[in-house]
């Protein structure tokens, strides 16, 4: 395994991490933004109100994207094992 292979593997791992985490992070961001806007317009300044909707939304997104996330991670792991096999 050359240095170029290691750099490619690290770059790919960062990209896959961002790819897998992005639906969850975007959902948390959007739900937090909507709840924050609603709290501001209604003058409710309770910090714990945003927690439950975020948790529910993230749970739903994980259920929806679970097969996709597992497929991405399985393909990446299989790719790593094939690279190890070449050594």
Biopython code that builds the backbone (N, CA, C, O; Angstrom):
import numpy as np
from Bio.PDB.StructureBuilder import StructureBuilder

atoms = [
    (1, "UNK", "N", (0.857, -1.169, 0.000)),
    (1, "UNK", "CA", (0.000, 0.000, 0.000)),
    (1, "UNK", "C", (0.903, 1.231, 0.000)),
    (1, "UNK", "O", (1.753, 1.387, 0.877)),
    (2, "UNK", "N", (0.716, 2.083, -0.967)),
    (2, "UNK", "CA", (1.547, 3.270, -1.084)),
    (2, "UNK", "C", (0.935, 4.432, -0.304)),
    (2, "UNK", "O", (-0.175, 4.339, 0.220)),
    (3, "UNK", "N", (1.682, 5.513, -0.246)),
    (3, "UNK", "CA", (1.179, 6.706, 0.434)),
    (3, "UNK", "C", (-0.057, 7.256, -0.270)),
    (3, "UNK", "O", (-0.979, 7.760, 0.372)),
    (4, "UNK", "N", (-0.065, 7.155, -1.574)),
    (4, "UNK", "CA", (-1.216, 7.631, -2.340)),
    (4, "UNK", "C", (-2.478, 6.835, -1.996)),
    (4, "UNK", "O", (-3.569, 7.401, -1.924)),
    (5, "UNK", "N", (-2.333, 5.538, -1.786)),
    (5, "UNK", "CA", (-3.479, 4.708, -1.395)),
    (5, "UNK", "C", (-4.010, 5.112, -0.026)),
    (5, "UNK", "O", (-5.221, 5.161, 0.189)),
    (6, "UNK", "N", (-3.101, 5.400, 0.894)),
    (6, "UNK", "CA", (-3.512, 5.807, 2.242)),
    (6, "UNK", "C", (-4.229, 7.152, 2.196)),
    (6, "UNK", "O", (-5.257, 7.334, 2.847)),
    (7, "UNK", "N", (-3.690, 8.082, 1.433)),
    (7, "UNK", "CA", (-4.324, 9.400, 1.310)),
    (7, "UNK", "C", (-5.698, 9.273, 0.662)),
    (7, "UNK", "O", (-6.651, 9.926, 1.088)),
    (8, "UNK", "N", (-5.800, 8.448, -0.352)),
    (8, "UNK", "CA", (-7.089, 8.218, -1.008)),
    (8, "UNK", "C", (-8.086, 7.593, -0.044)),
    (8, "UNK", "O", (-9.257, 7.974, -0.020)),
    (9, "UNK", "N", (-7.630, 6.644, 0.741)),
    (9, "UNK", "CA", (-8.493, 5.990, 1.721)),
    (9, "UNK", "C", (-8.980, 6.976, 2.779)),
    (9, "UNK", "O", (-10.155, 6.960, 3.146)),
    (10, "UNK", "N", (-8.095, 7.826, 3.268)),
    (10, "UNK", "CA", (-8.489, 8.823, 4.267)),
    (10, "UNK", "C", (-9.460, 9.847, 3.686)),
    (10, "UNK", "O", (-10.441, 10.215, 4.332)),
    (11, "UNK", "N", (-9.187, 10.302, 2.476)),
    (11, "UNK", "CA", (-10.080, 11.268, 1.832)),
    (11, "UNK", "C", (-11.457, 10.650, 1.614)),
    (11, "UNK", "O", (-12.483, 11.293, 1.837)),
    (12, "UNK", "N", (-11.464, 9.404, 1.179)),
    (12, "UNK", "CA", (-12.728, 8.703, 0.953)),
    (12, "UNK", "C", (-13.494, 8.500, 2.262)),
    (12, "UNK", "O", (-14.721, 8.600, 2.285)),
    (13, "UNK", "N", (-12.781, 8.218, 3.343)),
    (13, "UNK", "CA", (-13.456, 8.022, 4.632)),
    (13, "UNK", "C", (-14.093, 9.315, 5.127)),
    (13, "UNK", "O", (-15.192, 9.288, 5.681)),
    (14, "UNK", "N", (-13.420, 10.443, 4.934)),
    (14, "UNK", "CA", (-14.007, 11.729, 5.329)),
    (14, "UNK", "C", (-15.237, 12.033, 4.479)),
    (14, "UNK", "O", (-16.259, 12.480, 4.999)),
    (15, "UNK", "N", (-15.137, 11.791, 3.181)),
    (15, "UNK", "CA", (-16.266, 12.042, 2.288)),
    (15, "UNK", "C", (-17.466, 11.164, 2.645)),
    (15, "UNK", "O", (-18.601, 11.640, 2.653)),
    (16, "UNK", "N", (-17.225, 9.907, 2.936)),
    (16, "UNK", "CA", (-18.322, 8.996, 3.286)),
    (16, "UNK", "C", (-18.937, 9.378, 4.629)),
    (16, "UNK", "O", (-20.152, 9.283, 4.803)),
    (17, "UNK", "N", (-18.112, 9.807, 5.572)),
    (17, "UNK", "CA", (-18.638, 10.264, 6.858)),
    (17, "UNK", "C", (-19.572, 11.448, 6.669)),
    (17, "UNK", "O", (-20.658, 11.483, 7.249)),
    (18, "UNK", "N", (-19.164, 12.409, 5.870)),
    (18, "UNK", "CA", (-20.026, 13.560, 5.590)),
    (18, "UNK", "C", (-21.286, 13.148, 4.839)),
    (18, "UNK", "O", (-22.372, 13.663, 5.107)),
    (19, "UNK", "N", (-21.140, 12.232, 3.913)),
    (19, "UNK", "CA", (-22.271, 11.765, 3.113)),
    (19, "UNK", "C", (-23.306, 11.041, 3.981)),
    (19, "UNK", "O", (-24.510, 11.223, 3.802)),
    (20, "UNK", "N", (-22.830, 10.226, 4.914)),
    (20, "UNK", "CA", (-23.734, 9.460, 5.774)),
    (20, "UNK", "C", (-24.382, 10.356, 6.837)),
    (20, "UNK", "O", (-25.553, 10.177, 7.170)),
    (21, "UNK", "N", (-23.628, 11.309, 7.362)),
    (21, "UNK", "CA", (-24.138, 12.152, 8.442)),
    (21, "UNK", "C", (-24.991, 13.313, 7.942)),
    (21, "UNK", "O", (-25.756, 13.887, 8.717)),
    (22, "UNK", "N", (-24.877, 13.665, 6.680)),
    (22, "UNK", "CA", (-25.564, 14.861, 6.189)),
    (22, "UNK", "C", (-27.094, 14.817, 6.304)),
    (22, "UNK", "O", (-27.669, 15.837, 6.684)),
    (23, "UNK", "N", (-27.791, 13.725, 6.010)),
    (23, "UNK", "CA", (-29.253, 13.765, 6.187)),
    (23, "UNK", "C", (-29.666, 14.018, 7.638)),
    (23, "UNK", "O", (-30.633, 14.735, 7.894)),
    (24, "UNK", "N", (-28.944, 13.438, 8.568)),
    (24, "UNK", "CA", (-29.268, 13.611, 9.982)),
    (24, "UNK", "C", (-28.971, 15.038, 10.425)),
    (24, "UNK", "O", (-29.780, 15.658, 11.115)),
    (25, "UNK", "N", (-27.814, 15.557, 10.032)),
    (25, "UNK", "CA", (-27.434, 16.907, 10.437)),
    (25, "UNK", "C", (-28.329, 17.966, 9.799)),
    (25, "UNK", "O", (-28.704, 18.939, 10.454)),
    (26, "UNK", "N", (-28.670, 17.783, 8.536)),
    (26, "UNK", "CA", (-29.547, 18.747, 7.864)),
    (26, "UNK", "C", (-30.933, 18.738, 8.497)),
    (26, "UNK", "O", (-31.548, 19.792, 8.662)),
    (27, "UNK", "N", (-31.426, 17.557, 8.850)),
    (27, "UNK", "CA", (-32.725, 17.465, 9.516)),
    (27, "UNK", "C", (-32.706, 18.178, 10.859)),
    (27, "UNK", "O", (-33.622, 18.938, 11.172)),
    (28, "UNK", "N", (-31.671, 17.940, 11.652)),
    (28, "UNK", "CA", (-31.570, 18.603, 12.953)),
    (28, "UNK", "C", (-31.479, 20.114, 12.786)),
    (28, "UNK", "O", (-32.070, 20.865, 13.562)),
    (29, "UNK", "N", (-30.742, 20.558, 11.777)),
    (29, "UNK", "CA", (-30.610, 21.989, 11.524)),
    (29, "UNK", "C", (-31.945, 22.610, 11.137)),
    (29, "UNK", "O", (-32.324, 23.651, 11.674)),
    (30, "UNK", "N", (-32.660, 21.980, 10.210)),
    (30, "UNK", "CA", (-33.930, 22.540, 9.747)),
    (30, "UNK", "C", (-35.002, 22.525, 10.835)),
    (30, "UNK", "O", (-35.738, 23.498, 10.997)),
    (31, "UNK", "N", (-35.089, 21.432, 11.573)),
    (31, "UNK", "CA", (-36.083, 21.363, 12.652)),
    (31, "UNK", "C", (-35.750, 22.382, 13.734)),
    (31, "UNK", "O", (-36.646, 23.050, 14.251)),
    (32, "UNK", "N", (-34.478, 22.507, 14.080)),
    (32, "UNK", "CA", (-34.072, 23.507, 15.068)),
    (32, "UNK", "C", (-34.375, 24.918, 14.606)),
    (32, "UNK", "O", (-34.793, 25.759, 15.402)),
    (33, "UNK", "N", (-34.167, 25.185, 13.317)),
    (33, "UNK", "CA", (-34.456, 26.507, 12.769)),
    (33, "UNK", "C", (-35.949, 26.813, 12.812)),
    (33, "UNK", "O", (-36.352, 27.909, 13.202)),
    (34, "UNK", "N", (-36.765, 25.845, 12.411)),
    (34, "UNK", "CA", (-38.219, 26.052, 12.422)),
    (34, "UNK", "C", (-38.724, 26.247, 13.848)),
    (34, "UNK", "O", (-39.528, 27.143, 14.101)),
    (35, "UNK", "N", (-38.266, 25.427, 14.768)),
    (35, "UNK", "CA", (-38.689, 25.564, 16.166)),
    (35, "UNK", "C", (-38.206, 26.894, 16.735)),
    (35, "UNK", "O", (-38.931, 27.545, 17.488)),
    (36, "UNK", "N", (-36.994, 27.300, 16.383)),
    (36, "UNK", "CA", (-36.473, 28.587, 16.849)),
    (36, "UNK", "C", (-37.297, 29.754, 16.338)),
    (36, "UNK", "O", (-37.565, 30.701, 17.077)),
    (37, "UNK", "N", (-37.702, 29.688, 15.068)),
    (37, "UNK", "CA", (-38.546, 30.753, 14.509)),
    (37, "UNK", "C", (-39.902, 30.774, 15.205)),
    (37, "UNK", "O", (-40.420, 31.842, 15.532)),
    (38, "UNK", "N", (-40.479, 29.587, 15.430)),
    (38, "UNK", "CA", (-41.768, 29.526, 16.137)),
    (38, "UNK", "C", (-41.651, 30.042, 17.568)),
    (38, "UNK", "O", (-42.552, 30.726, 18.053)),
    (39, "UNK", "N", (-40.561, 29.724, 18.243)),
    (39, "UNK", "CA", (-40.367, 30.215, 19.606)),
    (39, "UNK", "C", (-40.196, 31.727, 19.624)),
    (39, "UNK", "O", (-40.684, 32.397, 20.533)),
    (40, "UNK", "N", (-39.517, 32.257, 18.640)),
    (40, "UNK", "CA", (-39.319, 33.705, 18.586)),
    (40, "UNK", "C", (-40.627, 34.425, 18.304)),
    (40, "UNK", "O", (-40.910, 35.457, 18.913)),
    (41, "UNK", "N", (-41.427, 33.894, 17.389)),
    (41, "UNK", "CA", (-42.686, 34.568, 17.062)),
    (41, "UNK", "C", (-43.701, 34.473, 18.191)),
    (41, "UNK", "O", (-44.539, 35.362, 18.346)),
    (42, "UNK", "N", (-43.637, 33.413, 18.977)),
    (42, "UNK", "CA", (-44.589, 33.273, 20.083)),
    (42, "UNK", "C", (-44.014, 33.743, 21.411)),
    (42, "UNK", "O", (-44.691, 33.663, 22.436)),
    (43, "UNK", "N", (-42.792, 34.225, 21.411)),
    (43, "UNK", "CA", (-42.104, 34.734, 22.612)),
    (43, "UNK", "C", (-41.942, 33.677, 23.695)),
    (43, "UNK", "O", (-41.903, 34.004, 24.881)),
    (44, "UNK", "N", (-41.850, 32.433, 23.302)),
    (44, "UNK", "CA", (-41.562, 31.352, 24.246)),
    (44, "UNK", "C", (-40.063, 31.105, 24.188)),
    (44, "UNK", "O", (-39.527, 30.779, 23.129)),
    (45, "UNK", "N", (-39.394, 31.254, 25.299)),
    (45, "UNK", "CA", (-37.938, 31.125, 25.315)),
    (45, "UNK", "C", (-37.486, 29.904, 26.120)),
    (45, "UNK", "O", (-36.491, 29.968, 26.843)),
    (46, "UNK", "N", (-38.200, 28.819, 25.997)),
    (46, "UNK", "CA", (-37.840, 27.583, 26.695)),
    (46, "UNK", "C", (-36.891, 26.771, 25.820)),
    (46, "UNK", "O", (-37.218, 26.465, 24.673)),
    (47, "UNK", "N", (-35.731, 26.422, 26.344)),
    (47, "UNK", "CA", (-34.711, 25.724, 25.568)),
    (47, "UNK", "C", (-35.061, 24.262, 25.299)),
    (47, "UNK", "O", (-34.620, 23.699, 24.297)),
    (48, "UNK", "N", (-35.833, 23.652, 26.164)),
    (48, "UNK", "CA", (-36.102, 22.219, 26.028)),
    (48, "UNK", "C", (-37.196, 21.901, 25.011)),
    (48, "UNK", "O", (-37.387, 20.735, 24.666)),
    (49, "UNK", "N", (-37.910, 22.901, 24.527)),
    (49, "UNK", "CA", (-38.999, 22.649, 23.575)),
    (49, "UNK", "C", (-38.468, 22.084, 22.262)),
    (49, "UNK", "O", (-39.126, 21.244, 21.649)),
    (50, "UNK", "N", (-37.312, 22.520, 21.824)),
    (50, "UNK", "CA", (-36.769, 22.074, 20.537)),
    (50, "UNK", "C", (-36.213, 20.655, 20.593)),
    (50, "UNK", "O", (-35.985, 20.046, 19.547)),
    (51, "UNK", "N", (-35.992, 20.124, 21.772)),
    (51, "UNK", "CA", (-35.342, 18.826, 21.896)),
    (51, "UNK", "C", (-36.199, 17.680, 21.359)),
    (51, "UNK", "O", (-35.710, 16.862, 20.579)),
    (52, "UNK", "N", (-37.449, 17.608, 21.757)),
    (52, "UNK", "CA", (-38.315, 16.487, 21.373)),
    (52, "UNK", "C", (-38.593, 16.470, 19.863)),
    (52, "UNK", "O", (-38.477, 15.407, 19.253)),
    (53, "UNK", "N", (-38.955, 17.594, 19.234)),
    (53, "UNK", "CA", (-39.155, 17.535, 17.776)),
    (53, "UNK", "C", (-37.890, 17.152, 17.013)),
    (53, "UNK", "O", (-37.962, 16.429, 16.019)),
    (54, "UNK", "N", (-36.734, 17.627, 17.468)),
    (54, "UNK", "CA", (-35.477, 17.238, 16.820)),
    (54, "UNK", "C", (-35.250, 15.741, 16.957)),
    (54, "UNK", "O", (-34.869, 15.074, 15.995)),
    (55, "UNK", "N", (-35.483, 15.218, 18.144)),
    (55, "UNK", "CA", (-35.282, 13.796, 18.393)),
    (55, "UNK", "C", (-36.202, 12.945, 17.520)),
    (55, "UNK", "O", (-35.768, 11.950, 16.941)),
    (56, "UNK", "N", (-37.453, 13.333, 17.429)),
    (56, "UNK", "CA", (-38.413, 12.591, 16.609)),
    (56, "UNK", "C", (-38.039, 12.676, 15.126)),
    (56, "UNK", "O", (-38.076, 11.670, 14.418)),
    (57, "UNK", "N", (-37.682, 13.865, 14.660)),
    (57, "UNK", "CA", (-37.316, 14.041, 13.251)),
    (57, "UNK", "C", (-36.062, 13.249, 12.904)),
    (57, "UNK", "O", (-35.996, 12.625, 11.844)),
    (58, "UNK", "N", (-35.076, 13.268, 13.780)),
    (58, "UNK", "CA", (-33.845, 12.513, 13.533)),
    (58, "UNK", "C", (-34.137, 11.016, 13.519)),
    (58, "UNK", "O", (-33.594, 10.286, 12.690)),
    (59, "UNK", "N", (-34.981, 10.561, 14.420)),
    (59, "UNK", "CA", (-35.357, 9.150, 14.451)),
    (59, "UNK", "C", (-36.042, 8.740, 13.146)),
    (59, "UNK", "O", (-35.755, 7.672, 12.606)),
    (60, "UNK", "N", (-36.940, 9.577, 12.643)),
    (60, "UNK", "CA", (-37.627, 9.281, 11.384)),
    (60, "UNK", "C", (-36.642, 9.252, 10.220)),
    (60, "UNK", "O", (-36.723, 8.378, 9.357)),
    (61, "UNK", "N", (-35.714, 10.206, 10.196)),
    (61, "UNK", "CA", (-34.720, 10.246, 9.116)),
    (61, "UNK", "C", (-33.818, 9.020, 9.170)),
    (61, "UNK", "O", (-33.464, 8.466, 8.129)),
    (62, "UNK", "N", (-33.447, 8.596, 10.360)),
    (62, "UNK", "CA", (-32.618, 7.392, 10.482)),
    (62, "UNK", "C", (-33.374, 6.169, 9.970)),
    (62, "UNK", "O", (-32.793, 5.320, 9.294)),
    (63, "UNK", "N", (-34.651, 6.076, 10.284)),
    (63, "UNK", "CA", (-35.447, 4.950, 9.790)),
    (63, "UNK", "C", (-35.543, 4.987, 8.265)),
    (63, "UNK", "O", (-35.426, 3.952, 7.609)),
    (64, "UNK", "N", (-35.755, 6.168, 7.706)),
    (64, "UNK", "CA", (-35.891, 6.293, 6.252)),
    (64, "UNK", "C", (-34.578, 5.985, 5.540)),
    (64, "UNK", "O", (-34.570, 5.276, 4.534)),
    (65, "UNK", "N", (-33.464, 6.518, 6.057)),
    (65, "UNK", "CA", (-32.176, 6.393, 5.378)),
    (65, "UNK", "C", (-31.317, 5.234, 5.881)),
    (65, "UNK", "O", (-30.164, 5.114, 5.467)),
    (66, "UNK", "N", (-31.834, 4.387, 6.750)),
    (66, "UNK", "CA", (-31.009, 3.322, 7.341)),
    (66, "UNK", "C", (-30.456, 2.365, 6.292)),
    (66, "UNK", "O", (-29.276, 2.018, 6.339)),
    (67, "UNK", "N", (-31.274, 1.939, 5.363)),
    (67, "UNK", "CA", (-30.781, 0.992, 4.351)),
    (67, "UNK", "C", (-29.712, 1.633, 3.470)),
    (67, "UNK", "O", (-28.735, 0.980, 3.102)),
    (68, "UNK", "N", (-29.890, 2.898, 3.134)),
    (68, "UNK", "CA", (-28.893, 3.615, 2.333)),
    (68, "UNK", "C", (-27.576, 3.764, 3.099)),
    (68, "UNK", "O", (-26.501, 3.550, 2.539)),
    (69, "UNK", "N", (-27.664, 4.128, 4.376)),
    (69, "UNK", "CA", (-26.461, 4.288, 5.206)),
    (69, "UNK", "C", (-25.735, 2.954, 5.348)),
    (69, "UNK", "O", (-24.510, 2.894, 5.238)),
    (70, "UNK", "N", (-26.483, 1.897, 5.590)),
    (70, "UNK", "CA", (-25.868, 0.574, 5.735)),
    (70, "UNK", "C", (-25.211, 0.139, 4.432)),
    (70, "UNK", "O", (-24.125, -0.440, 4.450)),
    (71, "UNK", "N", (-25.858, 0.412, 3.303)),
    (71, "UNK", "CA", (-25.274, 0.047, 2.007)),
    (71, "UNK", "C", (-23.978, 0.810, 1.749)),
    (71, "UNK", "O", (-22.997, 0.226, 1.287)),
    (72, "UNK", "N", (-23.966, 2.104, 2.042)),
    (72, "UNK", "CA", (-22.756, 2.920, 1.848)),
    (72, "UNK", "C", (-21.625, 2.403, 2.736)),
    (72, "UNK", "O", (-20.496, 2.234, 2.275)),
    (73, "UNK", "N", (-21.932, 2.155, 4.004)),
    (73, "UNK", "CA", (-20.898, 1.700, 4.936)),
    (73, "UNK", "C", (-20.414, 0.293, 4.589)),
    (73, "UNK", "O", (-19.228, -0.004, 4.732)),
    (74, "UNK", "N", (-21.314, -0.569, 4.139)),
    (74, "UNK", "CA", (-20.917, -1.919, 3.742)),
    (74, "UNK", "C", (-20.015, -1.893, 2.516)),
    (74, "UNK", "O", (-19.012, -2.605, 2.464)),
    (75, "UNK", "N", (-20.367, -1.079, 1.536)),
    (75, "UNK", "CA", (-19.517, -0.959, 0.343)),
    (75, "UNK", "C", (-18.138, -0.422, 0.699)),
    (75, "UNK", "O", (-17.130, -0.897, 0.176)),
    (76, "UNK", "N", (-18.092, 0.557, 1.579)),
    (76, "UNK", "CA", (-16.806, 1.129, 1.982)),
    (76, "UNK", "C", (-15.961, 0.100, 2.743)),
    (76, "UNK", "O", (-14.758, -0.018, 2.510)),
    (77, "UNK", "N", (-16.593, -0.634, 3.644)),
    (77, "UNK", "CA", (-15.872, -1.660, 4.399)),
    (77, "UNK", "C", (-15.373, -2.763, 3.476)),
    (77, "UNK", "O", (-14.247, -3.238, 3.623)),
    (78, "UNK", "N", (-16.201, -3.168, 2.533)),
    (78, "UNK", "CA", (-15.788, -4.175, 1.554)),
    (78, "UNK", "C", (-14.597, -3.666, 0.737)),
    (78, "UNK", "O", (-13.669, -4.422, 0.451)),
    (79, "UNK", "N", (-14.626, -2.400, 0.367)),
    (79, "UNK", "CA", (-13.522, -1.796, -0.374)),
    (79, "UNK", "C", (-12.228, -1.816, 0.447)),
    (79, "UNK", "O", (-11.153, -2.085, -0.089)),
    (80, "UNK", "N", (-12.334, -1.533, 1.731)),
    (80, "UNK", "CA", (-11.148, -1.568, 2.598)),
    (80, "UNK", "C", (-10.594, -2.987, 2.683)),
    (80, "UNK", "O", (-9.380, -3.178, 2.616)),
    (81, "UNK", "N", (-11.458, -3.975, 2.827)),
    (81, "UNK", "CA", (-10.988, -5.359, 2.899)),
    (81, "UNK", "C", (-10.332, -5.799, 1.594)),
    (81, "UNK", "O", (-9.356, -6.550, 1.619)),
    (82, "UNK", "N", (-10.848, -5.347, 0.464)),
    (82, "UNK", "CA", (-10.204, -5.665, -0.811)),
    (82, "UNK", "C", (-8.840, -5.006, -0.919)),
    (82, "UNK", "O", (-7.914, -5.579, -1.495)),
    (83, "UNK", "N", (-8.709, -3.801, -0.368)),
    (83, "UNK", "CA", (-7.407, -3.131, -0.391)),
    (83, "UNK", "C", (-6.415, -3.851, 0.522)),
    (83, "UNK", "O", (-5.231, -3.948, 0.200)),
    (84, "UNK", "N", (-6.894, -4.354, 1.651)),
    (84, "UNK", "CA", (-6.024, -5.110, 2.561)),
    (84, "UNK", "C", (-5.579, -6.407, 1.885)),
    (84, "UNK", "O", (-4.441, -6.849, 2.047)),
    (85, "UNK", "N", (-6.484, -6.998, 1.136)),
    (85, "UNK", "CA", (-6.183, -8.250, 0.446)),
    (85, "UNK", "C", (-5.065, -8.073, -0.584)),
    (85, "UNK", "O", (-4.322, -9.016, -0.855)),
    (86, "UNK", "N", (-4.940, -6.890, -1.152)),
    (86, "UNK", "CA", (-3.918, -6.620, -2.164)),
    (86, "UNK", "C", (-2.513, -6.504, -1.573)),
    (86, "UNK", "O", (-1.522, -6.621, -2.293)),
    (87, "UNK", "N", (-2.431, -6.278, -0.283)),
    (87, "UNK", "CA", (-1.112, -6.090, 0.345)),
    (87, "UNK", "C", (-0.335, -7.382, 0.358)),
    (87, "UNK", "O", (0.795, -7.419, 0.846)),
]
sb = StructureBuilder()
sb.init_structure("model")
sb.init_model(0)
sb.init_chain("A")
sb.init_seg("    ")
for serial, (resi, resn, name, xyz) in enumerate(atoms, 1):
    if name == "N":
        sb.init_residue(resn, " ", resi, " ")
    sb.init_atom(name, np.array(xyz, "f"), 0.0, 1.0, " ", f" {name:<3s}", serial, name[0])
structure = sb.get_structure()
